[in-house]
């Protein structure tokens, strides 16, 4: 009787009918087996899966015919093995009765990962390594996972120059995490970074070693002065550098230049490398005749102008390749893009040498134009939160329209500018390219990133603690506001922006709410925006807060902006109407000379801008942004019936207590004696309080409705210098003017130059302009300037542009100045500074950064340069 478990080995020996079935079923031919009906399969072993689920995966069913040994059992083992979940799979015979058989499936699950630790790695790198290797909790730990993890970590560090990196992975049982769990310890020994001690060239006469070494952008000799491009040896990059050396020769006419040999010598004792490169330069060549063959769409003359190479020019193989197809610039001005921007997707253009005589080479530019292609199906994948219509309305590639590479590149930019997707991961894929039908499908692959941000900060300023809470939802859906099923956790996906900001301390509070819709009405790119804010500030002095003295501001604005088609569709025309109501209660601070009263600011703003920066709004690598705005109030002095000349208050008598010699009185009342004052009408005021009251009445009339105009201009360029290095060039100008000289400038809307550029809790409509290397607002007068200009140069280099966090470093030179009037204006006398900084952009928190700036010029009243200043950047624009 086979009442107890009998292994297949024992059964075979006793009954002569079975063989071991542990993946060794081929030892006995299938035709030697016996056929049974499967009565039942019992699953045993320490497993976390349902018994029936395992049997289903094995492909076995009760009542089916099975041959033992035979194909059914063999296939079951293979199917379970392919799952990659088990380390052992054994079949046993529990019972045989007549033509029925009872089997037992004994399996051992592979362990699951409970915890992973790295040694020999900086703490800041561990999280990234865990993410890249997929070593998450609950991961099945098998031999393949261990091997791939080991190879990935080793290759990663080898790419960074640690060529002798060794990785050892140890797993151990974790009894605290439950059954069948293991801990993983990844031991990383990077070793020393392999540096290049020396690069030596031989056979080079036309170029010095120094020039050829400069052509090698990735492989550098080690020097103590090398900061930005450290010395390291990476084999693949080194091969690219050898090509760059040859290209340098080709760019100067040496077509036949080549690397005869290169030798990399590793010094075991010093742990560094020396490289020896032997060159063969060849002779210098010149361009001969250049003919175009096969072109029917464009003339020889037009293509020749675009090529820009003439007979007799020094041969430049690199330039010739770029003028035909510049692979470094997807939107470059080359012949291939000329055809592809006009529908000729299937065009093929090649430069062929036809004759070489003496030192001259003739070329034929052979063009196969092919048929015109049209966009067919346009699709988008990867947008899990953002609604399709938000993306499709930004697409420039439309079904049925003529293919254009330019519109394809533009579409990538527009999607990146939305801010909802990782701009570095946007990939247009060509699908179903049919040359016969002349059609192509485009699929845009996107990776969504967090678009909402939270700002939570606290600090001390102005004598007290200041707390800030800001929430910004940049992909909001207002139409789903009352749809409870759309809250995940908020209704998102329609591309709208809602921002809420609260800021306060013991002496002020500010509340603001804003909303914008980029496609108002849903059919045209007309942006609608609105905002509402309320601020309340109490009088604050060294004795504390006086809540009986307050200053309130209520603000609101509404605006529209429309994308234009002329001169091109990068231009935007914007209009806005804003209103501020300033209410003062016993609040004499110098801002106004009246402490009780109100002022109103109703203004219309018109602006025109052009923005073609791309692709990444956080780190643009090309393009520019220009803007010109004008803000205007009504010229009330022309129709309100007030004679401001009669109220004009002479500056030399302004609330002045004359404690010195007598001052002549302009009103014919005799000299002003010590201890007396002059009111705005030129009359005596025997007390300061009376003079202040007269001034208060005068200013209340002047500023009941604010009257001014403001003009601002800004130009911002981005230029790729080399590789990922980008230069930003910036120029700004602002002017605040008045309609009536007697009424003069308003105390609001002024320019405050210097510092980090953050307005903090200022509520008087001021504009704070960044100029690093100086204290905040230190380069303008106490009342703010009416004119300013600023110029800046930045060199930017990205450390990482991943969706989770974008980080780049920068160095800057800038200068600027603020002026009270045009008589002081001199654009060539600037406060100068230089420094470096770091920017970190995380989708959930916005932009964070720090700058270290050195001011080369003294502040007003000082004699020494201002020196070093540290600036923290929170939430500022890019």
C-alpha angles and dihedrals in degrees: 000000000000097000096137130051113291119181119233089248091059092042090054092051095047101037100024093224109094140053131198109288101199094124089298099098092126091075089082120044114247092234089062092062129099122241120231139168110250106241098178145334119218117201116212136173135071102306136150096205127093112265094232091048091057092049090050092051088051089056095235127137133184113259097024121128115253129183115217110234094016152105099294094060092042092053091048091055091048093049093050091045092055090058089070091217103108135062096194132028118185132171121204133182112237099174144354120198118171108307094342127093133196115207133193120212110204113189136173116210121224111250123260125231115253100170140001128201131185125207126191091032129104113254092240091058098050097079092051092049092050091051094046094048095042093232094159126157112277094026114148108250112217136148092268092055092051092048096046091046091051093048094046095052093045093049092045093057093041088058088055092055100267093123096169097053115149125192126196121186122200125185125195134179116267108208093177093064097054134263121336098009126134138194119227125213116193109197112198122192106183095179118199121325109257106238131186112246097184142003114199126187126198130186093032115129103148095053130035122235089253093058093047091048089053089056088060099081098177106033112063137168115248115256133162091236095055108105111146100040109037122201114260138142120231114168098217093046091047090056089051089052092054088056089049090054091053090046090055089060093045090052088059099048101272098123095166097051114131143162105256094190141342126200126195112199119194117206105213093195098047094034094225140102139243121199128205118193123186116202133199108200104184122193131314117259137197133208116260127183116343116200129184116222126191099013116137102150098055128035126243089246094053094047090045092055090051092047090053095198122122135193110274096030116131109267111261113178093181093053092046091053092048094049090052096042121349104204092186093062119047089193096039123143099251136129095257092055090046089061097037093050088058100050102275097124092152095051118126123198126186135171112223126188107231102175139008119194126168103320097335131096125199119207140198118205100210114202128192103188099185124187125318112264128215132202110253118174118012117194139169127210133182099045102123096160106020114081116243094240092059089059100036093055089060095050116109093189107086127184111258095021123118114271114259127176089201092060089046091055090044091053091054088053094049092050090048092050091058089075094218097100138051100264092203091059100049106121126177109206123201112229131184096002102192114185091181094056092033094232138124133188119218123205117189111209112205136183114206120221132190110284100180121085137199126204116197118163143143135193147139122272137150091012101308148060116284120199125191132192118181130174122188123182106190100180101041128158112214094178089063094050092113096036105101092193090062095062106106082164091311132006105271141166108071098095096243123137127224121179130186122184130181123184130170152148136176091288106034144028130192127189124183137173127185137178133188134182114195094200106039107197091011097254107076134036094255112139119213119197136176138173140185128190141170128198132184125186128183126207110269125194138155089277092058139257120338106201092186088072116062144160119206131191127191114189135182136168140177127191148167131206126193129199110233131215097206129096081005138316095264088078121095126192115203136189129187139173119204136181132193126185116200116197121186125193115187088324111145108167107135094264086100125005089225117074098191120049143056143263132201130209116195111171141167119213125197124182142172122200140171120206123177098152113143160253106317113037089204095052111016114192099188142010133052144248125220126180136177119185135177125195117195138180124196114275093245093172089069095063111014094086096233119135103215092181089066089051095043111129116216110235096224090062098042106143089314125169103208105212095158133056121341114277119216111251113228094207097068094251097118131257122332107247125216110279095029130109138204123232124215092270094054095257126134119266111191095197134045090232092057092048091048091049091052091048090048092054091048095049091045088062093043095052104031086107114017114234122197147105129227129200123193133179129186131180121186125180132185120198128178107228100182132334107327095343110114130186120211118201118192135182127177136181133180135180131185115197142172136224098215119045092202090056092046131187124335119242091234132069092042127152120246114192129197141051132037097337095238116135093208109184100337109138104179098093093259123157115226114207121200119237110159124214094049135076118268114284090353097127096061131065119265091264093046129252128280093209133036140164131189136184127191141179122193131182110205130192125181121229094184134349098192120145093244093057133356113204130181137164126220144189121205146194118190144159137184147151141205126218136193095214143356094263087069095043116121115155092195097060105076140162103243132205143166136191148119138262150175131236127198121185118192117176093228097049106026124221121350126176151148130219131193109202132178118209111214096192132063123249120246108294094015128105103200130068112271092240129196124001129178118215127191116207119207123174095342121149121264 
